[in-house]
Amino acid sequence: MNGIMDIEKMHKGQSIRDTVKEEISHIPRGNAPQNELRLFYWPLRMNSLGKKAETSKTKGEVLIEAVNAVRKTYPDFMPKYDTEFFQD
């Protein structure tokens, strides 16, 4: 029985990873701050979709959170991303 539960968790986890992987494809690679945006987005979004998520956040809300994190280091950062995709 535990093996079945582990497989179900793995499939759900893979589904979340696939979702975030697809979402992050709408945030292009680029210079250091742009790449940092991608680095922040991944764990923030994984946590927002996980079973232990404290609040439900949309991909747009997570993106704003990631942009704000990057702007702590790069205050003039102008992110590049698919604006239509991230509209909530």
N, CA, C and O atoms as CSV, one atom per row, in Angstrom:
chain,resi,resn,atom,element,x,y,z
A,1,MET,N,N,0.830,-1.201,0.000
A,1,MET,CA,C,0.000,0.000,0.000
A,1,MET,C,C,0.870,1.259,0.000
A,1,MET,O,O,0.563,2.215,-0.711
A,2,ASN,N,N,1.953,1.273,0.789
A,2,ASN,CA,C,2.820,2.447,0.805
A,2,ASN,C,C,3.445,2.694,-0.555
A,2,ASN,O,O,3.639,3.846,-0.944
A,3,GLY,N,N,3.763,1.636,-1.285
A,3,GLY,CA,C,4.342,1.788,-2.610
A,3,GLY,C,C,3.387,2.494,-3.555
A,3,GLY,O,O,3.804,3.334,-4.352
A,4,ILE,N,N,2.112,2.157,-3.468
A,4,ILE,CA,C,1.108,2.801,-4.318
A,4,ILE,C,C,0.988,4.272,-3.967
A,4,ILE,O,O,0.897,5.120,-4.854
A,5,MET,N,N,0.988,4.581,-2.668
A,5,MET,CA,C,0.891,5.972,-2.241
A,5,MET,C,C,2.102,6.758,-2.721
A,5,MET,O,O,1.960,7.904,-3.148
A,6,ASP,N,N,3.294,6.164,-2.660
A,6,ASP,CA,C,4.506,6.835,-3.119
A,6,ASP,C,C,4.435,7.105,-4.617
A,6,ASP,O,O,4.858,8.165,-5.078
A,7,ILE,N,N,3.902,6.154,-5.376
A,7,ILE,CA,C,3.776,6.340,-6.826
A,7,ILE,C,C,2.796,7.467,-7.118
A,7,ILE,O,O,3.043,8.283,-8.005
A,8,GLU,N,N,1.678,7.524,-6.378
A,8,GLU,CA,C,0.706,8.606,-6.575
A,8,GLU,C,C,1.340,9.959,-6.264
A,8,GLU,O,O,1.136,10.924,-7.000
A,9,LYS,N,N,2.108,10.032,-5.175
A,9,LYS,CA,C,2.793,11.284,-4.831
A,9,LYS,C,C,3.781,11.673,-5.926
A,9,LYS,O,O,3.887,12.842,-6.294
A,10,MET,N,N,4.506,10.674,-6.444
A,10,MET,CA,C,5.496,10.937,-7.473
A,10,MET,C,C,4.808,11.499,-8.718
A,10,MET,O,O,5.293,12.461,-9.313
A,11,HIS,N,N,3.690,10.906,-9.110
A,11,HIS,CA,C,2.979,11.386,-10.295
A,11,HIS,C,C,2.456,12.793,-10.079
A,11,HIS,O,O,2.526,13.622,-10.986
A,12,LYS,N,N,1.932,13.078,-8.890
A,12,LYS,CA,C,1.456,14.425,-8.611
A,12,LYS,C,C,2.639,15.395,-8.637
A,12,LYS,O,O,2.537,16.479,-9.212
A,13,GLY,N,N,3.755,15.014,-8.022
A,13,GLY,CA,C,4.948,15.852,-8.019
A,13,GLY,C,C,5.449,16.099,-9.431
A,13,GLY,O,O,5.850,17.213,-9.765
A,14,GLN,N,N,5.427,15.070,-10.258
A,14,GLN,CA,C,5.864,15.229,-11.641
A,14,GLN,C,C,4.924,16.179,-12.363
A,14,GLN,O,O,5.363,16.991,-13.177
A,15,SER,N,N,3.660,16.083,-12.077
A,15,SER,CA,C,2.690,16.962,-12.706
A,15,SER,C,C,2.960,18.422,-12.335
A,15,SER,O,O,2.888,19.303,-13.191
A,16,ILE,N,N,3.266,18.674,-11.078
A,16,ILE,CA,C,3.578,20.037,-10.627
A,16,ILE,C,C,4.847,20.526,-11.319
A,16,ILE,O,O,4.896,21.656,-11.804
A,17,ARG,N,N,5.867,19.679,-11.366
A,17,ARG,CA,C,7.117,20.059,-12.040
A,17,ARG,C,C,6.863,20.364,-13.517
A,17,ARG,O,O,7.406,21.327,-14.059
A,18,ASP,N,N,6.040,19.543,-14.163
A,18,ASP,CA,C,5.730,19.771,-15.573
A,18,ASP,C,C,5.006,21.105,-15.755
A,18,ASP,O,O,5.275,21.838,-16.706
A,19,THR,N,N,4.093,21.414,-14.845
A,19,THR,CA,C,3.358,22.676,-14.908
A,19,THR,C,C,4.312,23.847,-14.791
A,19,THR,O,O,4.252,24.783,-15.589
A,20,VAL,N,N,5.200,23.801,-13.792
A,20,VAL,CA,C,6.136,24.908,-13.567
A,20,VAL,C,C,7.137,24.997,-14.716
A,20,VAL,O,O,7.525,26.093,-15.120
A,21,LYS,N,N,7.552,23.858,-15.237
A,21,LYS,CA,C,8.475,23.862,-16.380
A,21,LYS,C,C,7.823,24.550,-17.578
A,21,LYS,O,O,8.474,25.324,-18.279
A,22,GLU,N,N,6.558,24.274,-17.811
A,22,GLU,CA,C,5.848,24.905,-18.922
A,22,GLU,C,C,5.702,26.405,-18.667
A,22,GLU,O,O,5.895,27.212,-19.576
A,23,GLU,N,N,5.363,26.777,-17.433
A,23,GLU,CA,C,5.206,28.194,-17.091
A,23,GLU,C,C,6.515,28.957,-17.251
A,23,GLU,O,O,6.529,30.066,-17.787
A,24,ILE,N,N,7.607,28.372,-16.792
A,24,ILE,CA,C,8.889,29.077,-16.829
A,24,ILE,C,C,9.389,29.251,-18.270
A,24,ILE,O,O,10.252,30.087,-18.538
A,25,SER,N,N,8.847,28.467,-19.176
A,25,SER,CA,C,9.224,28.650,-20.584
A,25,SER,C,C,8.714,29.994,-21.113
A,25,SER,O,O,9.142,30.440,-22.177
A,26,HIS,N,N,7.811,30.637,-20.386
A,26,HIS,CA,C,7.286,31.959,-20.755
A,26,HIS,C,C,8.097,33.093,-20.120
A,26,HIS,O,O,7.746,34.266,-20.249
A,27,ILE,N,N,9.182,32.728,-19.434
A,27,ILE,CA,C,10.132,33.694,-18.867
A,27,ILE,C,C,11.473,33.391,-19.538
A,27,ILE,O,O,12.148,32.438,-19.148
A,28,PRO,N,N,11.867,34.171,-20.525
A,28,PRO,CA,C,13.083,33.839,-21.273
A,28,PRO,C,C,14.355,33.992,-20.444
A,28,PRO,O,O,14.412,34.757,-19.481
A,29,ARG,N,N,15.362,33.244,-20.851
A,29,ARG,CA,C,16.687,33.430,-20.273
A,29,ARG,C,C,17.221,34.764,-20.758
A,29,ARG,O,O,16.731,35.327,-21.736
A,30,GLY,N,N,18.239,35.264,-20.058
A,30,GLY,CA,C,18.818,36.540,-20.471
A,30,GLY,C,C,20.037,36.886,-19.657
A,30,GLY,O,O,20.892,36.041,-19.394
A,31,ASN,N,N,20.107,38.159,-19.254
A,31,ASN,CA,C,21.237,38.626,-18.449
A,31,ASN,C,C,21.091,38.107,-17.009
A,31,ASN,O,O,20.148,37.379,-16.699
A,32,ALA,N,N,22.014,38.481,-16.157
A,32,ALA,CA,C,22.030,37.953,-14.785
A,32,ALA,C,C,20.713,38.183,-14.041
A,32,ALA,O,O,20.190,37.228,-13.466
A,33,PRO,N,N,20.149,39.392,-14.017
A,33,PRO,CA,C,18.893,39.565,-13.291
A,33,PRO,C,C,17.731,38.778,-13.910
A,33,PRO,O,O,16.861,38.291,-13.188
A,34,GLN,N,N,17.711,38.653,-15.223
A,34,GLN,CA,C,16.644,37.884,-15.878
A,34,GLN,C,C,16.745,36.410,-15.503
A,34,GLN,O,O,15.733,35.759,-15.246
A,35,ASN,N,N,17.957,35.892,-15.472
A,35,ASN,CA,C,18.152,34.497,-15.075
A,35,ASN,C,C,17.832,34.301,-13.596
A,35,ASN,O,O,17.334,33.250,-13.192
A,36,GLU,N,N,18.120,35.312,-12.805
A,36,GLU,CA,C,17.785,35.249,-11.375
A,36,GLU,C,C,16.267,35.193,-11.192
A,36,GLU,O,O,15.768,34.515,-10.294
A,37,LEU,N,N,15.546,35.903,-12.043
A,37,LEU,CA,C,14.090,35.854,-12.004
A,37,LEU,C,C,13.613,34.417,-12.181
A,37,LEU,O,O,12.732,33.958,-11.454
A,38,ARG,N,N,14.181,33.725,-13.125
A,38,ARG,CA,C,13.817,32.317,-13.356
A,38,ARG,C,C,14.169,31.456,-12.144
A,38,ARG,O,O,13.428,30.548,-11.769
A,39,LEU,N,N,15.331,31.768,-11.536
A,39,LEU,CA,C,15.747,31.005,-10.352
A,39,LEU,C,C,14.801,31.231,-9.173
A,39,LEU,O,O,14.529,30.298,-8.417
A,40,PHE,N,N,14.307,32.431,-9.008
A,40,PHE,CA,C,13.353,32.710,-7.937
A,40,PHE,C,C,11.983,32.105,-8.242
A,40,PHE,O,O,11.324,31.562,-7.356
A,41,TYR,N,N,11.566,32.206,-9.498
A,41,TYR,CA,C,10.220,31.761,-9.870
A,41,TYR,C,C,10.006,30.277,-9.580
A,41,TYR,O,O,8.976,29.886,-9.032
A,42,TRP,N,N,10.987,29.458,-9.951
A,42,TRP,CA,C,10.822,27.997,-9.847
A,42,TRP,C,C,10.423,27.547,-8.435
A,42,TRP,O,O,9.364,26.936,-8.292
A,43,PRO,N,N,11.204,27.812,-7.395
A,43,PRO,CA,C,10.813,27.300,-6.068
A,43,PRO,C,C,9.563,27.990,-5.508
A,43,PRO,O,O,8.761,27.362,-4.818
A,44,LEU,N,N,9.403,29.277,-5.806
A,44,LEU,CA,C,8.212,29.972,-5.318
A,44,LEU,C,C,6.955,29.339,-5.902
A,44,LEU,O,O,5.970,29.138,-5.192
A,45,ARG,N,N,6.989,29.028,-7.188
A,45,ARG,CA,C,5.820,28.435,-7.832
A,45,ARG,C,C,5.611,26.993,-7.388
A,45,ARG,O,O,4.475,26.572,-7.167
A,46,MET,N,N,6.691,26.235,-7.255
A,46,MET,CA,C,6.569,24.858,-6.765
A,46,MET,C,C,5.891,24.854,-5.394
A,46,MET,O,O,5.005,24.042,-5.128
A,47,ASN,N,N,6.324,25.774,-4.530
A,47,ASN,CA,C,5.728,25.845,-3.188
A,47,ASN,C,C,4.275,26.286,-3.238
A,47,ASN,O,O,3.464,25.826,-2.434
A,48,SER,N,N,3.933,27.163,-4.164
A,48,SER,CA,C,2.555,27.651,-4.242
A,48,SER,C,C,1.596,26.566,-4.728
A,48,SER,O,O,0.397,26.630,-4.457
A,49,LEU,N,N,2.114,25.582,-5.435
A,49,LEU,CA,C,1.277,24.500,-5.956
A,49,LEU,C,C,1.311,23.244,-5.090
A,49,LEU,O,O,0.486,22.345,-5.254
A,50,GLY,N,N,2.263,23.189,-4.174
A,50,GLY,CA,C,2.444,21.993,-3.364
A,50,GLY,C,C,1.334,21.768,-2.358
A,50,GLY,O,O,0.517,22.647,-2.086
A,51,LYS,N,N,1.332,20.571,-1.819
A,51,LYS,CA,C,0.313,20.168,-0.862
A,51,LYS,C,C,0.359,21.003,0.410
A,51,LYS,O,O,-0.667,21.202,1.060
A,52,LYS,N,N,1.543,21.493,0.767
A,52,LYS,CA,C,1.705,22.262,2.004
A,52,LYS,C,C,1.630,23.773,1.775
A,52,LYS,O,O,2.028,24.553,2.640
A,53,ALA,N,N,1.129,24.182,0.630
A,53,ALA,CA,C,1.021,25.611,0.323
A,53,ALA,C,C,0.130,26.289,1.361
A,53,ALA,O,O,-0.977,25.830,1.641
A,54,GLU,N,N,0.628,27.386,1.926
A,54,GLU,CA,C,-0.133,28.109,2.945
A,54,GLU,C,C,-1.275,28.904,2.326
A,54,GLU,O,O,-2.353,29.002,2.914
A,55,THR,N,N,-1.050,29.472,1.147
A,55,THR,CA,C,-2.094,30.208,0.443
A,55,THR,C,C,-2.037,29.840,-1.030
A,55,THR,O,O,-0.998,29.416,-1.536
A,56,SER,N,N,-3.132,30.001,-1.693
A,56,SER,CA,C,-3.194,29.724,-3.120
A,56,SER,C,C,-2.778,30.988,-3.869
A,56,SER,O,O,-3.393,32.044,-3.719
A,57,LYS,N,N,-1.725,30.866,-4.678
A,57,LYS,CA,C,-1.243,32.006,-5.464
A,57,LYS,C,C,-1.317,31.648,-6.932
A,57,LYS,O,O,-1.061,30.511,-7.328
A,58,THR,N,N,-1.669,32.635,-7.730
A,58,THR,CA,C,-1.675,32.428,-9.172
A,58,THR,C,C,-0.247,32.539,-9.703
A,58,THR,O,O,0.650,33.015,-9.007
A,59,LYS,N,N,-0.050,32.100,-10.930
A,59,LYS,CA,C,1.280,32.216,-11.532
A,59,LYS,C,C,1.688,33.678,-11.655
A,59,LYS,O,O,2.870,34.002,-11.537
A,60,GLY,N,N,0.727,34.558,-11.889
A,60,GLY,CA,C,1.020,35.991,-11.961
A,60,GLY,C,C,1.475,36.560,-10.632
A,60,GLY,O,O,2.399,37.372,-10.580
A,61,GLU,N,N,0.823,36.133,-9.554
A,61,GLU,CA,C,1.207,36.598,-8.216
A,61,GLU,C,C,2.606,36.106,-7.854
A,61,GLU,O,O,3.394,36.832,-7.247
A,62,VAL,N,N,2.899,34.878,-8.230
A,62,VAL,CA,C,4.236,34.327,-7.968
A,62,VAL,C,C,5.279,35.081,-8.790
A,62,VAL,O,O,6.370,35.364,-8.296
A,63,LEU,N,N,4.955,35.402,-10.019
A,63,LEU,CA,C,5.886,36.159,-10.861
A,63,LEU,C,C,6.195,37.511,-10.234
A,63,LEU,O,O,7.358,37.912,-10.185
A,64,ILE,N,N,5.186,38.216,-9.757
A,64,ILE,CA,C,5.394,39.517,-9.097
A,64,ILE,C,C,6.292,39.351,-7.875
A,64,ILE,O,O,7.180,40.171,-7.640
A,65,GLU,N,N,6.066,38.305,-7.106
A,65,GLU,CA,C,6.904,38.036,-5.938
A,65,GLU,C,C,8.357,37.803,-6.356
A,65,GLU,O,O,9.280,38.294,-5.705
A,66,ALA,N,N,8.556,37.061,-7.434
A,66,ALA,CA,C,9.911,36.787,-7.923
A,66,ALA,C,C,10.569,38.070,-8.452
A,66,ALA,O,O,11.749,38.307,-8.194
A,67,VAL,N,N,9.825,38.887,-9.179
A,67,VAL,CA,C,10.357,40.157,-9.690
A,67,VAL,C,C,10.781,41.035,-8.521
A,67,VAL,O,O,11.859,41.628,-8.553
A,68,ASN,N,N,9.950,41.125,-7.496
A,68,ASN,CA,C,10.290,41.940,-6.325
A,68,ASN,C,C,11.545,41.430,-5.619
A,68,ASN,O,O,12.337,42.219,-5.104
A,69,ALA,N,N,11.721,40.126,-5.597
A,69,ALA,CA,C,12.930,39.551,-4.987
A,69,ALA,C,C,14.169,39.955,-5.790
A,69,ALA,O,O,15.197,40.301,-5.209
A,70,VAL,N,N,14.075,39.912,-7.110
A,70,VAL,CA,C,15.208,40.303,-7.956
A,70,VAL,C,C,15.509,41.789,-7.782
A,70,VAL,O,O,16.673,42.190,-7.768
A,71,ARG,N,N,14.475,42.598,-7.651
A,71,ARG,CA,C,14.666,44.049,-7.530
A,71,ARG,C,C,15.327,44.458,-6.221
A,71,ARG,O,O,15.757,45.604,-6.090
A,72,LYS,N,N,15.420,43.571,-5.267
A,72,LYS,CA,C,16.172,43.879,-4.042
A,72,LYS,C,C,17.655,44.026,-4.369
A,72,LYS,O,O,18.363,44.814,-3.740
A,73,THR,N,N,18.117,43.264,-5.355
A,73,THR,CA,C,19.511,43.337,-5.793
A,73,THR,C,C,19.681,44.258,-6.991
A,73,THR,O,O,20.676,44.973,-7.100
A,74,TYR,N,N,18.710,44.234,-7.880
A,74,TYR,CA,C,18.751,45.026,-9.115
A,74,TYR,C,C,17.511,45.935,-9.152
A,74,TYR,O,O,16.520,45.590,-9.794
A,75,PRO,N,N,17.556,47.084,-8.474
A,75,PRO,CA,C,16.369,47.941,-8.337
A,75,PRO,C,C,15.757,48.406,-9.660
A,75,PRO,O,O,14.553,48.656,-9.723
A,76,ASP,N,N,16.558,48.525,-10.707
A,76,ASP,CA,C,16.051,49.005,-11.998
A,76,ASP,C,C,15.681,47.864,-12.952
A,76,ASP,O,O,15.478,48.090,-14.145
A,77,PHE,N,N,15.596,46.667,-12.432
A,77,PHE,CA,C,15.327,45.483,-13.254
A,77,PHE,C,C,13.984,45.599,-13.979
A,77,PHE,O,O,12.947,45.863,-13.371
A,78,MET,N,N,14.037,45.394,-15.288
A,78,MET,CA,C,12.836,45.373,-16.125
A,78,MET,C,C,12.685,43.949,-16.673
A,78,MET,O,O,13.359,43.582,-17.635
A,79,PRO,N,N,11.825,43.166,-16.079
A,79,PRO,CA,C,11.719,41.758,-16.465
A,79,PRO,C,C,11.128,41.567,-17.854
A,79,PRO,O,O,10.340,42.380,-18.338
A,80,LYS,N,N,11.528,40.478,-18.472
A,80,LYS,CA,C,10.963,40.072,-19.749
A,80,LYS,C,C,10.191,38.780,-19.516
A,80,LYS,O,O,10.724,37.808,-18.982
A,81,TYR,N,N,8.937,38.788,-19.922
A,81,TYR,CA,C,8.105,37.594,-19.806
A,81,TYR,C,C,6.878,37.768,-20.692
A,81,TYR,O,O,6.586,38.873,-21.147
A,82,ASP,N,N,6.180,36.702,-20.928
A,82,ASP,CA,C,4.975,36.696,-21.744
A,82,ASP,C,C,3.836,37.300,-20.913
A,82,ASP,O,O,3.240,36.622,-20.076
A,83,THR,N,N,3.546,38.574,-21.155
A,83,THR,CA,C,2.559,39.292,-20.327
A,83,THR,C,C,1.162,38.683,-20.444
A,83,THR,O,O,0.429,38.627,-19.457
A,84,GLU,N,N,0.792,38.233,-21.625
A,84,GLU,CA,C,-0.533,37.621,-21.783
A,84,GLU,C,C,-0.651,36.342,-20.983
A,84,GLU,O,O,-1.680,36.089,-20.357
A,85,PHE,N,N,0.397,35.536,-21.000
A,85,PHE,CA,C,0.369,34.255,-20.286
A,85,PHE,C,C,0.221,34.470,-18.775
A,85,PHE,O,O,-0.478,33.709,-18.106
A,86,PHE,N,N,0.869,35.492,-18.244
A,86,PHE,CA,C,0.870,35.693,-16.794
A,86,PHE,C,C,-0.267,36.591,-16.296
A,86,PHE,O,O,-0.310,36.916,-15.110
A,87,GLN,N,N,-1.175,36.993,-17.164
A,87,GLN,CA,C,-2.331,37.754,-16.710
A,87,GLN,C,C,-3.221,36.854,-15.865
A,87,GLN,O,O,-3.477,35.700,-16.207
A,88,ASP,N,N,-3.681,37.409,-14.760
A,88,ASP,CA,C,-4.563,36.612,-13.875
A,88,ASP,C,C,-6.015,36.894,-14.160
A,88,ASP,O,O,-6.893,36.319,-13.518
